[in-house]
Amino acid sequence: MDTLIIAIADDHALVREGLAAVLQLFEGVSSVVETGSLAELEAALVSQPDIGMALLDLNMPGMAGVESLEALQEDYPAIAIAILSATETPAVARQYLAAGAVGYIPKSANNDVLLGALKLIMSGGIYVPPFALQPATEEENAASPTGQAANLTDRQFDVLSLMVEGLSNKGIARELDLSESTVKTHSSAILRAFGVDNRMKAIREAIRRGLVLTP
């Protein structure tokens, strides 16, 4: 497993210190950088270009909602950004995940959940907390041009769930005991059902709709 430098962006020193202690137990993490505001995080990303992931608190100084996440992604496209928040509202979690966050980790999560989420993200998956899997509201569905219904088969849902875990077509084929060509066929059907042109967009749309299960 490749090593990773993680930046923690949270204005509470005790939260940062506790997280740093936990993260340094993970063998894939080489070091942890602590910052207390959006401005401090951006300064760290400039001064330490080897940072590969940021854990971003939603309520620290400088944060302005999803727009701040999108601005960070535009300015630092190589950085994986996961949200770390005390807010456990399904619509909020889905909003940030759909906007490009690689995970939404509640502050109430225990250490095992945190490290499991980190492992999933480092393997190329997206961590979706269980509370975010409630059905999307009518307001959320109305905001999506494709609506709620996906009309996927049970097998296509199986493939979709493994996509979220970061598995390749080959890995999905091995997991489900299917041929790789069959998995490709299912993957293409999933993309068509969501009206998107790549698997990451399909994953984010499925998360937004609450259609996938956490690993």
C-alpha positions as CSV (number, residue, x, y, z in Angstrom):
1,M,0.0,0.0,0.0
2,D,1.3,3.5,-0.9
3,T,1.9,5.8,2.0
4,L,-0.1,9.0,2.3
5,I,0.2,12.4,3.9
6,I,-3.1,13.6,5.3
7,A,-4.2,17.1,6.2
8,I,-6.8,17.6,8.9
9,A,-8.7,20.8,8.6
10,D,-10.7,21.5,11.8
11,D,-10.8,24.5,14.2
12,H,-11.0,22.4,17.3
13,A,-7.5,21.4,18.5
14,L,-8.7,18.5,20.5
15,V,-10.4,17.0,17.5
16,R,-7.3,17.5,15.3
17,E,-5.0,15.9,17.9
18,G,-7.3,13.0,18.5
19,L,-7.7,12.3,14.8
20,A,-4.0,12.6,14.2
21,A,-3.3,10.1,16.9
22,V,-5.7,7.6,15.3
23,L,-4.6,8.2,11.7
24,Q,-1.0,7.6,12.6
25,L,-1.9,4.1,13.6
26,F,-2.8,3.3,10.0
27,E,0.1,1.8,8.2
28,G,-0.8,3.6,4.9
29,V,-0.4,7.1,6.5
30,S,3.2,8.5,6.6
31,S,2.4,11.8,8.4
32,V,-0.5,14.1,9.4
33,V,-0.7,17.9,8.9
34,E,-3.0,19.8,11.2
35,T,-4.7,23.0,10.1
36,G,-7.4,25.1,11.8
37,S,-9.1,26.9,9.0
38,L,-9.7,26.8,5.2
39,A,-6.9,29.4,4.7
40,E,-4.5,27.3,6.8
41,L,-5.4,24.3,4.8
42,E,-4.8,26.0,1.5
43,A,-1.4,27.3,2.7
44,A,-0.5,23.8,3.7
45,L,-1.5,22.4,0.3
46,V,0.8,25.0,-1.3
47,S,3.8,24.5,1.0
48,Q,3.4,20.7,1.1
49,P,2.5,19.5,-2.4
50,D,2.9,15.8,-1.3
51,I,-0.3,16.0,0.7
52,G,-2.6,13.4,-0.9
53,M,-5.8,13.7,1.2
54,A,-7.6,16.3,3.3
55,L,-10.2,15.7,6.0
56,L,-12.4,18.8,5.9
57,D,-14.7,20.1,8.7
58,L,-17.8,21.8,7.4
59,N,-18.0,24.4,10.2
60,M,-14.5,25.8,10.5
61,P,-13.5,29.4,9.6
62,G,-13.5,30.1,5.9
63,M,-15.9,27.4,4.9
64,A,-18.8,28.4,2.6
65,G,-20.6,25.2,2.0
66,V,-20.2,23.1,-1.1
67,E,-18.7,26.0,-3.0
68,S,-15.6,25.7,-0.8
69,L,-15.2,22.0,-1.6
70,E,-15.6,22.7,-5.3
71,A,-13.1,25.5,-5.2
72,L,-10.5,23.3,-3.5
73,Q,-11.1,20.6,-6.1
74,E,-10.6,23.1,-8.9
75,D,-7.4,24.5,-7.3
76,Y,-6.0,21.1,-6.1
77,P,-7.4,18.4,-8.4
78,A,-4.9,15.8,-7.2
79,I,-6.1,16.0,-3.6
80,A,-8.7,13.5,-2.4
81,I,-11.1,15.4,-0.1
82,A,-13.3,13.7,2.5
83,I,-15.7,15.5,4.7
84,L,-15.5,15.2,8.5
85,S,-18.6,16.6,10.2
86,A,-20.9,16.4,13.2
87,T,-23.8,17.0,10.8
88,E,-25.6,13.7,10.1
89,T,-28.3,14.9,7.7
90,P,-28.7,12.5,4.7
91,A,-29.3,15.3,2.2
92,V,-26.2,17.2,3.3
93,A,-24.0,14.1,3.1
94,R,-25.3,13.3,-0.4
95,Q,-24.8,16.8,-1.5
96,Y,-21.1,16.8,-0.7
97,L,-20.6,13.3,-2.0
98,A,-22.3,14.2,-5.3
99,A,-20.1,17.3,-5.5
100,G,-16.9,15.2,-5.4
101,A,-16.0,14.4,-1.8
102,V,-14.5,10.9,-1.6
103,G,-16.2,10.3,1.7
104,Y,-18.4,11.8,4.4
105,I,-17.3,10.7,7.8
106,P,-19.4,11.6,10.8
107,K,-17.5,12.8,13.9
108,S,-19.5,10.3,15.9
109,A,-17.8,7.4,14.1
110,N,-15.5,5.2,16.2
111,N,-11.9,4.6,15.3
112,D,-12.6,1.4,13.4
113,V,-15.1,3.1,11.2
114,L,-12.6,6.0,10.5
115,L,-9.8,3.6,9.6
116,G,-12.1,1.5,7.5
117,A,-13.3,4.6,5.6
118,L,-9.7,5.6,5.1
119,K,-8.8,2.2,3.7
120,L,-11.7,2.2,1.3
121,I,-10.9,5.7,0.1
122,M,-7.2,4.8,-0.4
123,S,-8.3,1.8,-2.5
124,G,-10.2,4.0,-4.8
125,G,-13.7,3.8,-3.3
126,I,-16.1,6.3,-1.7
127,Y,-17.1,6.1,1.9
128,V,-20.9,6.6,2.3
129,P,-22.1,6.6,5.9
130,P,-25.2,4.5,6.6
131,F,-27.4,7.5,7.5
132,A,-26.9,8.8,3.9
133,L,-28.6,5.8,2.4
134,Q,-32.1,6.8,3.3
135,P,-34.2,7.4,0.2
136,A,-33.7,10.8,-1.4
137,T,-36.4,13.4,-0.7
138,E,-38.8,14.8,-3.3
139,E,-36.8,18.0,-3.4
140,E,-33.5,16.1,-4.1
141,N,-35.2,14.1,-6.8
142,A,-36.6,17.2,-8.4
143,A,-33.1,18.6,-8.6
144,S,-31.9,15.7,-10.6
145,P,-32.6,15.7,-14.4
146,T,-32.8,11.9,-14.4
147,G,-35.1,11.5,-11.4
148,Q,-35.1,8.8,-8.8
149,A,-35.9,5.6,-10.7
150,A,-32.9,3.8,-12.2
151,N,-34.6,0.5,-13.3
152,L,-31.6,-1.6,-12.5
153,T,-31.7,-5.3,-12.2
154,D,-30.5,-7.0,-9.0
155,R,-27.3,-8.0,-10.6
156,Q,-26.7,-4.5,-11.8
157,F,-27.2,-3.2,-8.2
158,D,-24.5,-5.8,-7.2
159,V,-22.1,-4.4,-9.8
160,L,-22.9,-0.8,-8.8
161,S,-22.2,-1.5,-5.1
162,L,-18.8,-3.0,-6.0
163,M,-18.1,0.0,-8.2
164,V,-18.6,2.2,-5.1
165,E,-16.1,0.0,-3.2
166,G,-13.5,0.9,-5.9
167,L,-13.3,-2.5,-7.6
168,S,-12.3,-2.6,-11.3
169,N,-14.3,-4.6,-13.8
170,K,-11.9,-7.4,-13.4
171,G,-12.3,-7.3,-9.6
172,I,-16.1,-7.2,-9.8
173,A,-16.0,-10.2,-12.2
174,R,-14.0,-12.1,-9.7
175,E,-16.2,-11.1,-6.7
176,L,-19.5,-12.0,-8.5
177,D,-18.1,-15.0,-10.4
178,L,-19.0,-13.4,-13.8
179,S,-17.0,-12.9,-17.0
180,E,-15.3,-9.5,-17.4
181,S,-17.3,-8.9,-20.6
182,T,-20.6,-9.5,-18.6
183,V,-19.5,-7.0,-16.0
184,K,-18.7,-4.4,-18.8
185,T,-22.2,-5.0,-20.2
186,H,-23.8,-4.4,-16.8
187,S,-21.6,-1.3,-16.3
188,S,-22.7,0.2,-19.6
189,A,-26.3,-0.5,-18.6
190,I,-25.8,1.3,-15.3
191,L,-24.4,4.4,-17.1
192,R,-27.3,4.5,-19.5
193,A,-29.8,4.1,-16.7
194,F,-28.3,7.2,-14.9
195,G,-27.8,9.2,-18.1
196,V,-24.0,9.6,-17.5
197,D,-20.9,8.9,-19.4
198,N,-18.5,7.4,-16.8
199,R,-18.5,5.2,-13.7
200,M,-17.6,8.0,-11.3
201,K,-20.6,10.0,-12.3
202,A,-22.8,6.9,-12.0
203,I,-21.4,6.3,-8.5
204,R,-22.1,9.8,-7.4
205,E,-25.6,9.8,-8.8
206,A,-26.3,6.5,-7.1
207,I,-25.1,7.9,-3.8
208,R,-27.2,11.1,-4.3
209,R,-30.2,8.9,-4.7
210,G,-29.4,6.7,-1.7
211,L,-29.3,3.6,-4.0
212,V,-26.1,1.9,-2.8
213,L,-25.1,0.1,0.4
214,T,-22.0,0.9,2.4
215,P,-19.3,-1.8,2.2
